Amino acid sequence: MPQWQSPRRATVTPVIMVKDVMKTIEFAKDVFDGELVDPPLMRSNGELWNAEMRIGDSTIMFNAPPTGHEIRGFIYVHVPDADATSKKALDAGAQPVMEPSEQFYGEYDGGFQDGQGNIWWVSTHRQVLSPEEIEKGARAFEEKMADMQKQSG
């Protein structure tokens, strides 16, 4: 690892900045078995300054936002069982966005939204596909969506 890079993080680390950020942290701990790297760093006024959590082999950072500057996340997480993780999230109060299903790009995935507005997309990898196979699947998916739009409208 290069000397300029933190040994605790990948080259790219997402940051979520939402009101009630501690609720988002608890949600991620409960649903993804996330573990805080260190105790959260708090501001002198009691607000969260920074927290880092490990989910699997990845790190995500959480901060309380400056007033009016929330930055919600769309986080894609690989999990062993997308159905079980989605159920766990819904049981924890998340709202469904899309039920997990087989996708043309070799993943079984779906998503949900937590109480602070973050979208979490969970995926279980099913198969490695060539770029050509993915392209073919994408075109078939587009045709299916166009047909559905014609029928509904």
C-alpha positions as CSV (number, residue, x, y, z in Angstrom):
1,M,0.0,0.0,0.0
2,P,1.4,3.4,-0.9
3,Q,2.6,5.6,2.0
4,W,0.1,8.3,1.1
5,Q,-2.9,6.0,1.6
6,S,-4.4,5.1,4.9
7,P,-4.0,1.4,5.7
8,R,-7.6,1.4,7.0
9,R,-9.3,2.5,3.8
10,A,-9.4,1.7,0.1
11,T,-8.5,4.3,-2.5
12,V,-12.2,5.4,-2.6
13,T,-14.2,5.7,0.6
14,P,-17.8,6.8,0.6
15,V,-19.0,9.3,3.2
16,I,-22.6,9.7,4.3
17,M,-23.6,13.0,5.9
18,V,-27.3,13.0,7.1
19,K,-29.3,14.4,10.0
20,D,-29.6,11.7,12.8
21,V,-26.4,10.1,11.4
22,M,-26.2,8.0,14.5
23,K,-29.4,6.2,13.4
24,T,-27.7,5.5,10.0
25,I,-24.7,4.0,11.8
26,E,-26.9,1.8,14.0
27,F,-28.9,0.7,10.9
28,A,-25.6,-0.3,9.1
29,K,-24.4,-2.1,12.3
30,D,-27.7,-4.0,12.6
31,V,-28.2,-4.9,8.9
32,F,-24.7,-5.4,7.7
33,D,-22.9,-6.4,10.9
34,G,-20.8,-3.3,10.5
35,E,-18.1,-2.6,13.1
36,L,-16.8,0.8,14.0
37,V,-13.1,1.1,13.5
38,D,-12.6,3.3,16.5
39,P,-15.0,5.0,18.9
40,P,-16.8,7.9,17.1
41,L,-15.1,11.3,17.2
42,M,-17.5,13.8,18.7
43,R,-17.6,17.6,18.5
44,S,-17.5,19.6,21.7
45,N,-21.3,20.3,21.2
46,G,-22.0,16.5,21.2
47,E,-22.5,16.1,17.5
48,L,-20.7,13.4,15.6
49,W,-17.6,14.7,13.8
50,N,-16.6,11.4,12.2
51,A,-17.1,7.7,12.5
52,E,-15.6,4.9,10.3
53,M,-17.2,1.6,9.9
54,R,-16.0,-1.7,8.3
55,I,-18.5,-3.6,6.4
56,G,-16.8,-6.7,5.1
57,D,-13.5,-5.6,3.5
58,S,-14.7,-2.0,3.0
59,T,-14.8,1.2,5.0
60,I,-17.6,3.8,5.0
61,M,-17.4,7.1,6.8
62,F,-20.2,8.9,8.5
63,N,-20.4,12.6,9.5
64,A,-23.1,15.0,10.8
65,P,-23.7,17.5,8.1
66,P,-23.2,21.2,8.3
67,T,-26.7,22.8,8.5
68,G,-28.6,22.3,5.2
69,H,-25.9,20.2,3.5
70,E,-27.0,16.6,3.8
71,I,-25.3,14.2,1.4
72,R,-27.2,11.0,1.3
73,G,-25.7,7.9,-0.1
74,F,-26.5,5.2,-2.7
75,I,-24.4,2.3,-1.4
76,Y,-23.9,-1.0,-3.3
77,V,-23.1,-3.8,-0.9
78,H,-22.2,-7.4,-1.8
79,V,-23.7,-9.8,0.7
80,P,-23.9,-13.6,0.9
81,D,-27.8,-13.6,0.8
82,A,-29.5,-10.6,-0.7
83,D,-33.0,-11.8,0.3
84,A,-32.0,-12.3,4.0
85,T,-30.2,-9.0,4.1
86,S,-33.2,-7.2,2.6
87,K,-35.5,-8.9,5.1
88,K,-33.2,-7.8,7.9
89,A,-33.3,-4.2,6.6
90,L,-37.1,-4.1,6.3
91,D,-37.4,-5.6,9.8
92,A,-35.2,-2.7,10.9
93,G,-37.6,-0.2,9.4
94,A,-36.2,0.3,5.9
95,Q,-38.6,0.9,3.0
96,P,-38.4,-1.4,-0.1
97,V,-37.1,0.1,-3.3
98,M,-36.9,-3.1,-5.4
99,E,-37.2,-6.7,-4.3
100,P,-34.0,-8.7,-5.0
101,S,-34.2,-10.4,-8.4
102,E,-31.9,-11.9,-11.0
103,Q,-30.2,-9.3,-13.2
104,F,-28.8,-9.5,-16.7
105,Y,-25.3,-8.7,-15.5
106,G,-24.9,-11.8,-13.3
107,E,-26.0,-10.4,-10.0
108,Y,-29.1,-11.1,-7.8
109,D,-29.9,-7.7,-6.3
110,G,-32.4,-5.2,-5.0
111,G,-32.6,-2.2,-2.7
112,F,-34.1,-0.4,0.2
113,Q,-34.1,3.0,1.8
114,D,-33.2,3.7,5.4
115,G,-35.0,6.2,7.6
116,Q,-32.5,9.0,6.7
117,G,-33.0,8.6,3.0
118,N,-29.9,6.6,2.0
119,I,-30.5,3.9,-0.6
120,W,-28.7,0.6,0.1
121,W,-28.5,-1.8,-2.8
122,V,-27.6,-5.4,-1.8
123,S,-26.2,-7.9,-4.3
124,T,-25.3,-11.6,-4.3
125,H,-23.0,-12.4,-7.2
126,R,-24.3,-15.3,-9.3
127,Q,-22.1,-15.6,-12.4
128,V,-19.3,-14.1,-14.3
129,L,-20.5,-12.9,-17.7
130,S,-18.5,-11.6,-20.6
131,P,-19.0,-8.0,-21.8
132,E,-20.8,-9.5,-24.8
133,E,-23.2,-11.5,-22.6
134,I,-23.9,-8.4,-20.5
135,E,-24.5,-6.3,-23.6
136,K,-26.9,-8.9,-25.0
137,G,-28.8,-9.0,-21.7
138,A,-28.9,-5.2,-21.5
139,R,-30.5,-5.0,-25.0
140,A,-33.1,-7.6,-24.0
141,F,-33.9,-5.7,-20.8
142,E,-34.3,-2.5,-22.7
143,E,-36.8,-4.2,-25.1
144,K,-38.7,-5.7,-22.2
145,M,-39.0,-2.3,-20.5
146,A,-40.1,-0.6,-23.8
147,D,-42.8,-3.2,-24.3
148,M,-44.0,-2.7,-20.7
149,Q,-44.2,1.1,-21.2
150,K,-46.2,0.6,-24.4
151,Q,-48.6,-1.7,-22.7
152,S,-49.1,0.7,-19.7
153,G,-49.4,3.9,-21.6
